[in-house]
Amino acid sequence: MMPRFVLVAGLTGAALCAAAQTFTVPPELWDRPRSGRAMLEQPAIRQAVNACLARPGTRLVIHHGPGQESALQAEELRTWLAALALDASRIALRNDLKPSEPLRLEVAP
């Protein structure tokens, strides 16, 4: 009985590691001047970057809303992330949020 539990627990843990992680970028970030330090001081951004760097085969997807402002924020965030930490080829933008939703970062396999 115990070996079966260990196997199931191990498979569950592997599935969780393979699952995408998501982080919400706080809307307040866009209300003030931004710098590299300001970007990496945001817990959601720092956690997403660290998770992506810890898993070399993953991509960072920036989910944004349909409006011009949201698209510009996503582009700016992609530029900061590429300048500070990540290879630009690992960063993608996806326009799939509602207009009122804040940017969301996803570390995806």
Backbone as ProteinMPNN parsed JSONL, in Angstrom:
{"seq_chain_A": "MMPRFVLVAGLTGAALCAAAQTFTVPPELWDRPRSGRAMLEQPAIRQAVNACLARPGTRLVIHHGPGQESALQAEELRTWLAALALDASRIALRNDLKPSEPLRLEVAP", "coords_chain_A": {"N_chain_A": [[0.832, -1.196, 0.0], [1.907, 1.274, 0.782], [4.022, 1.783, -1.175], [2.455, 2.323, -3.475], [1.143, 4.718, -2.758], [3.35, 6.431, -2.557], [4.176, 6.442, -5.234], [1.911, 7.598, -6.48], [1.907, 10.093, -5.187], [4.357, 11.067, -6.091], [3.876, 11.24, -8.864], [1.823, 13.131, -8.862], [3.199, 15.353, -7.861], [5.025, 15.725, -9.968], [3.256, 16.4, -12.004], [2.297, 18.838, -11.051], [4.627, 20.371, -11.204], [4.926, 20.506, -13.938], [2.741, 21.94, -14.702], [1.34, 25.095, -15.688], [2.286, 28.218, -14.231], [0.796, 31.106, -12.845], [0.83, 34.678, -12.543], [-0.293, 37.752, -11.307], [0.042, 41.005, -12.497], [0.261, 43.943, -10.704], [-2.037, 46.635, -11.168], [-1.219, 49.142, -10.272], [1.431, 49.449, -10.928], [1.639, 50.776, -13.331], [1.038, 53.358, -12.785], [3.13, 54.969, -12.055], [6.504, 56.192, -12.571], [8.691, 53.916, -14.273], [11.352, 51.592, -13.794], [14.167, 49.383, -14.219], [14.731, 48.338, -11.713], [12.315, 48.892, -10.368], [10.612, 47.21, -11.766], [11.597, 44.612, -11.135], [11.23, 44.667, -8.418], [8.602, 44.21, -8.043], [6.64, 41.748, -6.681], [5.125, 39.779, -8.177], [6.224, 39.902, -10.757], [8.931, 39.359, -10.258], [8.715, 36.75, -9.164], [7.632, 35.353, -11.348], [9.69, 35.643, -13.254], [11.804, 34.346, -11.901], [10.706, 31.752, -11.718], [10.559, 31.096, -14.418], [13.256, 31.219, -15.191], [14.246, 29.155, -13.649], [13.278, 26.939, -14.886], [14.355, 25.9, -17.692], [13.131, 25.105, -20.196], [10.767, 26.479, -20.448], [8.304, 29.044, -21.299], [7.548, 32.527, -21.018], [4.497, 33.92, -20.857], [2.779, 36.825, -21.566], [-0.223, 37.879, -20.716], [-2.754, 39.964, -21.926], [-5.243, 42.59, -22.202], [-7.722, 43.69, -24.679], [-7.448, 46.413, -25.393], [-5.599, 49.392, -26.499], [-3.967, 50.54, -24.5], [-3.511, 48.402, -22.709], [-2.172, 46.637, -24.42], [0.12, 48.155, -24.975], [1.254, 48.282, -22.413], [1.853, 45.569, -22.047], [3.75, 45.21, -24.089], [5.745, 46.968, -23.184], [6.415, 45.722, -20.763], [7.396, 43.293, -21.756], [9.681, 44.243, -23.068], [11.173, 45.246, -20.882], [11.594, 42.841, -19.434], [13.097, 41.353, -21.256], [15.355, 42.965, -21.412], [16.323, 42.807, -18.839], [16.422, 40.115, -17.89], [15.404, 37.803, -19.316], [15.631, 35.776, -22.282], [14.472, 37.138, -25.234], [13.142, 35.496, -27.045], [11.814, 33.705, -25.493], [9.622, 34.966, -24.524], [6.254, 35.711, -24.871], [3.354, 37.386, -26.168], [-0.105, 37.529, -25.419], [-3.291, 38.241, -26.377], [-5.844, 37.904, -24.605], [-7.392, 38.571, -22.443], [-10.063, 40.125, -20.541], [-11.2, 43.537, -20.967], [-11.065, 44.888, -18.456], [-9.318, 43.448, -16.88], [-6.191, 43.016, -15.146], [-2.752, 42.829, -16.372], [-1.411, 39.564, -16.821], [0.997, 37.181, -15.959], [2.294, 34.205, -17.239], [3.972, 31.262, -16.66], [4.779, 28.917, -18.771], [4.942, 25.511, -19.951]], "CA_chain_A": [[0.0, 0.0, 0.0], [2.76, 2.45, 0.873], [4.674, 2.115, -2.449], [1.487, 2.91, -4.392], [0.956, 6.102, -2.33], [4.557, 7.173, -2.928], [4.133, 6.606, -6.68], [0.872, 8.581, -6.788], [2.382, 11.391, -4.713], [5.418, 11.499, -7.004], [3.257, 11.644, -10.125], [1.111, 14.375, -8.616], [4.215, 16.399, -7.779], [5.539, 15.962, -11.322], [2.22, 17.115, -12.754], [2.283, 20.22, -10.581], [5.81, 21.042, -11.732], [4.738, 20.712, -15.368], [1.624, 22.848, -14.912], [1.672, 26.511, -15.817], [2.13, 29.07, -13.059], [0.359, 32.439, -13.253], [1.097, 35.777, -11.614], [-0.991, 38.961, -11.729], [0.816, 42.239, -12.378], [-0.631, 44.935, -10.103], [-2.294, 47.796, -12.021], [-0.519, 50.318, -9.745], [2.752, 49.544, -11.55], [1.578, 51.678, -14.482], [0.718, 54.703, -12.301], [4.352, 55.649, -11.629], [7.645, 55.935, -13.473], [9.217, 52.562, -14.15], [12.779, 51.34, -14.0], [14.461, 47.967, -14.056], [14.58, 48.008, -10.286], [10.883, 48.9, -10.038], [10.02, 45.998, -12.336], [11.998, 43.422, -10.381], [10.741, 44.771, -7.037], [7.219, 43.727, -8.016], [6.697, 40.314, -6.372], [4.597, 38.926, -9.248], [7.196, 39.875, -11.854], [10.119, 38.647, -9.764], [8.391, 35.328, -9.038], [7.478, 34.799, -12.695], [11.031, 35.567, -13.855], [12.538, 33.28, -11.215], [10.135, 30.462, -12.119], [10.937, 30.849, -15.81], [14.695, 30.951, -15.236], [14.499, 27.866, -12.991], [12.816, 25.875, -15.788], [14.858, 26.359, -18.994], [12.294, 24.818, -21.36], [9.488, 27.181, -20.362], [8.129, 30.364, -21.902], [6.785, 33.466, -20.217], [3.423, 34.495, -21.666], [2.173, 38.014, -20.978], [-1.624, 37.966, -21.131], [-3.233, 41.341, -21.83], [-6.584, 42.856, -22.721], [-7.827, 44.097, -26.072], [-7.23, 47.837, -25.651], [-4.261, 49.876, -26.83], [-3.193, 50.733, -23.27], [-3.087, 47.097, -22.218], [-1.167, 46.116, -25.361], [1.361, 48.919, -24.759], [1.825, 47.829, -21.144], [2.423, 44.245, -22.285], [4.967, 45.412, -24.884], [6.758, 47.558, -22.307], [6.853, 44.691, -19.829], [8.238, 42.366, -22.509], [10.965, 44.909, -23.294], [11.904, 45.248, -19.61], [12.007, 41.476, -19.098], [14.179, 40.972, -22.166], [16.538, 43.749, -21.062], [16.798, 42.495, -17.493], [16.596, 38.741, -17.429], [14.989, 36.68, -20.156], [15.816, 35.792, -23.727], [13.224, 37.616, -25.841], [12.46, 34.401, -27.742], [11.03, 32.961, -24.497], [8.535, 35.82, -24.058], [5.178, 35.847, -25.851], [2.189, 38.18, -25.776], [-1.373, 36.903, -25.786], [-4.429, 39.131, -26.17], [-6.956, 37.014, -24.272], [-8.049, 38.983, -21.203], [-11.137, 41.106, -20.662], [-10.645, 44.898, -20.853], [-10.855, 45.343, -17.077], [-8.377, 42.587, -16.167], [-4.776, 43.424, -15.188], [-1.842, 41.903, -17.045], [-1.126, 38.336, -16.102], [2.165, 36.468, -16.45], [2.156, 32.758, -17.154], [5.157, 30.469, -16.967], [4.164, 27.753, -19.417], [5.878, 24.545, -20.536]], "C_chain_A": [[0.869, 1.249, 0.0], [3.463, 2.775, -0.448], [3.718, 2.758, -3.453], [1.26, 4.391, -4.047], [2.148, 6.957, -2.746], [4.564, 7.434, -4.428], [3.105, 7.665, -7.071], [1.318, 9.973, -6.357], [3.472, 11.932, -5.638], [4.857, 11.958, -8.331], [2.492, 12.948, -9.983], [2.092, 15.542, -8.549], [4.793, 16.73, -9.14], [4.529, 16.727, -12.158], [2.162, 18.575, -12.336], [3.469, 20.996, -11.114], [5.636, 21.362, -13.209], [3.619, 21.709, -15.663], [2.105, 24.295, -14.993], [1.452, 27.226, -14.485], [1.703, 30.437, -13.562], [0.562, 33.441, -12.134], [0.412, 37.025, -12.162], [-0.127, 40.187, -11.467], [-0.114, 43.307, -11.815], [-0.803, 46.166, -11.009], [-1.55, 49.05, -11.565], [0.862, 50.512, -10.37], [2.763, 50.61, -12.641], [1.258, 53.113, -14.08], [1.945, 55.521, -11.926], [5.459, 55.392, -12.632], [8.226, 54.545, -13.208], [10.704, 52.525, -14.446], [12.976, 49.832, -13.896], [14.267, 47.52, -12.622], [13.109, 47.935, -9.901], [10.2, 47.644, -10.576], [10.338, 44.78, -11.477], [11.6, 43.489, -8.911], [9.284, 44.317, -6.924], [7.243, 42.216, -7.779], [6.213, 39.42, -7.514], [5.602, 38.804, -10.394], [8.429, 39.087, -11.442], [9.864, 37.145, -9.684], [8.255, 34.671, -10.41], [8.832, 34.639, -13.372], [11.825, 34.434, -13.22], [12.027, 31.897, -11.619], [10.538, 30.114, -13.553], [12.424, 30.511, -15.921], [15.032, 29.591, -14.624], [14.103, 26.689, -13.88], [13.165, 26.265, -17.221], [13.955, 26.105, -20.196], [10.989, 25.588, -21.393], [9.513, 28.502, -21.122], [7.356, 31.232, -20.921], [5.771, 34.125, -21.14], [2.841, 35.672, -20.899], [0.767, 38.118, -21.559], [-2.077, 39.411, -20.933], [-4.612, 41.452, -22.448], [-6.54, 43.427, -24.126], [-7.473, 45.562, -26.367], [-5.781, 48.199, -25.939], [-3.401, 50.022, -25.583], [-2.67, 49.408, -22.728], [-2.011, 46.489, -23.115], [0.167, 46.843, -25.186], [2.037, 48.517, -23.458], [2.5, 46.472, -21.328], [3.725, 44.347, -23.077], [6.088, 45.995, -24.026], [7.3, 46.525, -21.334], [7.751, 43.678, -20.537], [9.626, 42.969, -22.742], [11.802, 44.927, -22.024], [12.433, 43.854, -19.284], [13.148, 41.009, -19.988], [15.466, 41.721, -21.822], [17.155, 43.288, -19.742], [17.143, 41.029, -17.245], [16.385, 37.658, -18.471], [15.343, 36.879, -21.62], [14.471, 36.163, -24.352], [12.461, 36.51, -26.561], [11.609, 33.555, -26.792], [9.832, 33.753, -23.992], [7.51, 35.985, -25.178], [4.074, 36.73, -25.282], [0.931, 37.448, -26.233], [-2.514, 37.838, -25.393], [-5.66, 38.274, -25.879], [-7.641, 37.359, -22.952], [-9.194, 39.945, -21.511], [-10.539, 42.501, -20.461], [-10.319, 45.343, -19.43], [-9.819, 44.529, -16.308], [-6.947, 43.121, -16.263], [-3.932, 42.399, -15.946], [-1.596, 40.681, -16.168], [0.068, 37.665, -16.772], [1.941, 34.979, -16.24], [3.482, 32.112, -17.531], [4.627, 29.136, -17.469], [5.218, 26.826, -19.996], [5.957, 24.679, -22.051]], "O_chain_A": [[0.576, 2.196, -0.729], [3.504, 3.946, -0.826], [4.121, 3.646, -4.205], [1.193, 5.228, -4.948], [1.977, 8.076, -3.23], [4.92, 8.531, -4.858], [3.39, 8.531, -7.898], [1.123, 10.936, -7.097], [3.5, 13.127, -5.931], [5.311, 12.964, -8.877], [2.511, 13.781, -10.889], [1.838, 16.602, -9.122], [5.03, 17.9, -9.441], [4.901, 17.605, -12.936], [1.995, 19.456, -13.18], [3.33, 22.173, -11.445], [6.141, 22.378, -13.686], [3.558, 22.262, -16.761], [3.141, 24.657, -14.436], [0.552, 26.882, -13.718], [2.189, 30.891, -14.598], [0.48, 33.112, -10.95], [0.524, 37.322, -13.351], [0.372, 40.384, -10.359], [-1.174, 43.557, -12.388], [0.176, 46.678, -11.552], [-1.277, 49.932, -12.379], [1.403, 51.618, -10.345], [3.778, 51.272, -12.853], [1.211, 53.996, -14.936], [1.804, 56.672, -11.514], [5.362, 54.478, -13.451], [8.247, 54.067, -12.073], [11.231, 53.313, -15.232], [12.057, 49.1, -13.527], [13.708, 46.455, -12.356], [12.697, 47.019, -9.188], [9.319, 47.082, -9.926], [9.445, 44.006, -11.135], [11.629, 42.469, -8.223], [8.796, 44.069, -5.822], [7.804, 41.477, -8.588], [6.839, 38.397, -7.791], [5.802, 37.716, -10.934], [8.913, 38.243, -12.196], [10.711, 36.352, -10.096], [8.717, 33.547, -10.606], [9.096, 33.611, -13.997], [12.452, 33.645, -13.927], [12.817, 30.979, -11.837], [10.826, 28.955, -13.854], [12.8, 29.61, -16.67], [15.998, 28.948, -15.035], [14.546, 25.564, -13.651], [12.356, 26.898, -17.898], [14.029, 26.868, -21.16], [10.175, 25.368, -22.289], [10.563, 29.003, -21.525], [6.601, 30.725, -20.092], [6.143, 34.808, -22.094], [2.457, 35.543, -19.736], [0.59, 38.407, -22.743], [-1.812, 40.01, -19.891], [-5.088, 40.539, -23.124], [-5.468, 43.627, -24.696], [-7.22, 45.897, -27.524], [-4.862, 47.428, -25.666], [-2.222, 49.666, -25.605], [-1.509, 49.313, -22.331], [-1.05, 45.896, -22.623], [1.226, 46.217, -25.243], [3.263, 48.42, -23.402], [3.6, 46.253, -20.821], [4.694, 43.652, -22.772], [7.24, 45.572, -24.127], [8.508, 46.458, -21.105], [8.76, 43.251, -19.977], [10.633, 42.27, -22.625], [13.002, 44.656, -22.068], [13.593, 43.705, -18.901], [14.069, 40.341, -19.517], [16.555, 41.158, -21.934], [18.369, 43.371, -19.556], [18.056, 40.731, -16.475], [17.133, 36.681, -18.497], [15.353, 38.0, -22.129], [13.447, 35.561, -24.027], [11.237, 36.588, -26.673], [10.773, 32.772, -27.243], [9.098, 33.276, -23.127], [7.859, 36.354, -26.299], [3.886, 36.807, -24.068], [0.908, 36.828, -27.297], [-2.678, 38.18, -24.221], [-6.428, 37.953, -26.786], [-8.383, 36.544, -22.403], [-9.277, 40.502, -22.606], [-9.48, 42.632, -19.848], [-9.377, 46.11, -19.23], [-9.474, 44.892, -15.183], [-6.53, 43.615, -17.31], [-4.343, 41.254, -16.137], [-1.579, 40.765, -14.94], [0.143, 37.59, -17.998], [1.458, 34.552, -15.192], [4.04, 32.386, -18.594], [4.097, 28.331, -16.703], [6.259, 27.278, -20.474], [6.699, 23.94, -22.698]]}, "name": "protein", "num_of_chains": 1, "seq": "MMPRFVLVAGLTGAALCAAAQTFTVPPELWDRPRSGRAMLEQPAIRQAVNACLARPGTRLVIHHGPGQESALQAEELRTWLAALALDASRIALRNDLKPSEPLRLEVAP"}
